[in-house]
């Protein structure tokens, strides 16, 4: 992994962490996770095992440190690496189509669902869900809106970043 890739990933994670920190929690302190969108974008632009592992770990730690979910550090540290691996595996399955906005949007939606399910399961098992909420109520109230927000964000951001990276010769060649 070269310095340009590391700097690009650091910028994506930095942007994601700022977005994650400033978006307010709206249901028991949970909020749409914009770190996911940036992690997915990093995997789409730089699809390598090292990138997936690095993004999963770093995103999990930073997302956990900026979460408003009570006890959310450990669930985030479990959720993000698993989600990164699942997203990368799905990306490899559709690699032929992955440069399209539609494929990126679908992968983002599926990845967000996976992330939400893993996060809520880890939170349920490790720290419990806040306020006596159920898995299904949090999934419907937080994860499904996050799917919509992250997918819309990816549809808006991916073509712009893809164009910039191609012009600057930063993205990995398929």
C-alpha positions as CSV (number, residue, x, y, z in Angstrom):
1,X,0.0,0.0,0.0
2,X,1.6,3.3,-1.1
3,X,1.5,6.7,0.5
4,X,-1.1,8.1,-1.9
5,X,-3.5,5.3,-1.0
6,X,-3.0,5.8,2.7
7,X,-3.5,9.5,2.4
8,X,-6.7,9.0,0.3
9,X,-8.0,6.5,2.9
10,X,-7.1,8.9,5.8
11,X,-9.1,11.7,4.1
12,X,-12.1,9.4,3.5
13,X,-12.0,8.2,7.2
14,X,-11.5,11.8,8.4
15,X,-14.5,13.1,6.4
16,X,-16.6,10.1,7.6
17,X,-15.6,10.7,11.3
18,X,-16.6,14.4,11.1
19,X,-19.9,13.5,9.5
20,X,-20.4,10.7,12.1
21,X,-19.7,13.1,14.9
22,X,-21.9,16.0,13.8
23,X,-25.0,14.0,12.8
24,X,-27.2,14.0,15.9
25,X,-28.6,10.8,17.4
26,X,-32.4,10.6,16.9
27,X,-33.6,7.3,18.4
28,X,-32.1,6.2,21.7
29,X,-28.9,7.9,20.7
30,X,-28.5,6.0,17.4
31,X,-27.8,7.8,14.2
32,X,-27.1,7.0,10.5
33,X,-23.5,6.0,10.2
34,X,-21.8,8.1,7.6
35,X,-18.5,6.4,8.4
36,X,-19.9,3.4,6.6
37,X,-20.3,5.3,3.4
38,X,-16.7,6.5,3.5
39,X,-15.5,3.0,4.3
40,X,-17.5,1.6,1.4
41,X,-16.1,4.3,-0.9
42,X,-12.6,3.4,0.2
43,X,-13.2,-0.3,-0.6
44,X,-14.7,0.6,-4.0
45,X,-11.7,2.8,-4.9
46,X,-8.9,0.6,-3.4
47,X,-10.1,-3.0,-3.4
48,X,-7.3,-4.9,-1.7
49,X,-7.2,-7.1,1.4
50,X,-5.0,-4.7,3.2
51,X,-7.4,-1.8,2.5
52,X,-10.4,-3.8,3.6
53,X,-8.7,-4.8,6.9
54,X,-7.3,-1.4,7.6
55,X,-10.6,0.4,6.9
56,X,-12.6,-2.1,8.9
57,X,-10.4,-1.7,12.0
58,X,-9.8,2.1,11.8
59,X,-13.5,2.8,11.0
60,X,-14.6,0.6,13.9
61,X,-12.4,2.4,16.4
62,X,-13.2,5.9,15.2
63,X,-16.9,5.2,14.8
64,X,-17.0,3.7,18.3
65,X,-15.3,6.7,19.8
66,X,-17.7,9.1,18.2
67,X,-20.9,7.2,18.7
68,X,-23.8,8.5,20.7
69,X,-25.1,4.9,21.4
70,X,-24.6,4.0,25.0
71,X,-21.8,1.4,25.2
72,X,-21.4,1.6,21.4
73,X,-17.6,1.3,21.3
74,X,-17.3,-2.5,21.3
75,X,-20.3,-3.2,19.0
76,X,-18.7,-0.8,16.5
77,X,-15.3,-2.5,16.8
78,X,-17.0,-5.8,16.0
79,X,-19.4,-4.5,13.3
80,X,-17.1,-2.5,11.0
81,X,-14.5,-5.2,10.3
82,X,-17.2,-7.8,9.6
83,X,-19.1,-5.4,7.4
84,X,-15.9,-4.5,5.5
85,X,-15.2,-8.1,4.8
86,X,-18.8,-8.8,3.7
87,X,-18.9,-5.7,1.6
88,X,-15.6,-6.6,-0.1
89,X,-16.8,-10.1,-0.8
90,X,-20.0,-8.8,-2.4
91,X,-17.9,-6.3,-4.3
92,X,-15.8,-9.1,-5.7
93,X,-18.9,-11.0,-6.8
94,X,-20.1,-8.0,-8.8
95,X,-16.7,-6.5,-9.7
96,X,-17.6,-6.5,-13.4
97,X,-20.5,-4.0,-12.6
98,X,-19.0,-2.3,-9.6
99,X,-17.9,0.8,-11.4
100,X,-21.5,1.8,-12.0
101,X,-23.4,4.1,-9.6
102,X,-26.2,1.5,-9.4
103,X,-23.9,-1.2,-8.2
104,X,-22.3,1.1,-5.7
105,X,-25.7,2.1,-4.4
106,X,-26.9,-1.5,-4.1
107,X,-23.7,-2.6,-2.4
108,X,-24.0,0.4,0.0
109,X,-27.6,-0.5,0.9
110,X,-26.8,-4.2,1.5
111,X,-23.6,-3.2,3.4
112,X,-25.6,-0.8,5.6
113,X,-28.1,-3.5,6.4
114,X,-25.3,-6.0,7.3
115,X,-23.7,-3.3,9.5
116,X,-26.9,-2.5,11.3
117,X,-27.7,-6.1,12.0
118,X,-24.2,-6.9,13.2
119,X,-24.1,-3.8,15.3
120,X,-27.5,-4.4,17.0
121,X,-26.7,-8.0,17.6
122,X,-23.3,-7.2,19.2
123,X,-24.9,-4.4,21.2
124,X,-27.7,-6.7,22.4
125,X,-25.3,-9.4,23.5
126,X,-22.6,-7.2,25.0
127,X,-24.3,-4.1,26.5
128,X,-28.0,-4.5,25.9
129,X,-30.3,-2.2,23.9
130,X,-31.1,1.2,25.4
131,X,-34.5,2.0,26.9
132,X,-35.9,-1.5,26.6
133,X,-36.0,-1.2,22.9
134,X,-36.2,-4.3,20.8
135,X,-33.9,-5.4,18.0
136,X,-36.7,-5.0,15.4
137,X,-37.8,-1.5,16.6
138,X,-34.2,-0.2,16.4
139,X,-33.7,-1.9,13.0
140,X,-36.8,-0.2,11.6
141,X,-36.2,3.1,13.3
142,X,-32.5,3.5,12.7
143,X,-31.0,1.0,10.3
144,X,-33.6,1.3,7.5
145,X,-33.4,5.2,7.5
146,X,-29.6,4.8,7.6
147,X,-29.8,2.6,4.5
148,X,-31.7,5.3,2.7
149,X,-29.3,8.1,3.8
150,X,-26.1,6.1,3.1
151,X,-27.4,5.0,-0.3
152,X,-28.3,8.6,-1.3
153,X,-25.0,9.8,-0.1
154,X,-23.1,7.2,-2.1
155,X,-25.1,8.0,-5.3
156,X,-24.1,11.7,-4.8
157,X,-20.5,11.2,-3.7
158,X,-19.3,8.2,-5.7
159,X,-19.4,9.7,-9.2
160,X,-17.6,12.9,-8.0
161,X,-14.9,11.1,-6.1
162,X,-14.5,8.5,-8.9
163,X,-14.0,11.3,-11.4
164,X,-11.5,13.2,-9.2
165,X,-9.5,10.0,-8.5
166,X,-9.4,9.0,-12.2
167,X,-8.2,12.5,-13.2
168,X,-5.5,12.4,-10.5
169,X,-4.6,8.7,-11.2
170,X,-5.2,7.7,-7.6
171,X,-7.7,4.9,-7.9
172,X,-6.7,1.3,-8.4
173,X,-7.1,0.1,-11.9
174,X,-9.5,-2.8,-12.2
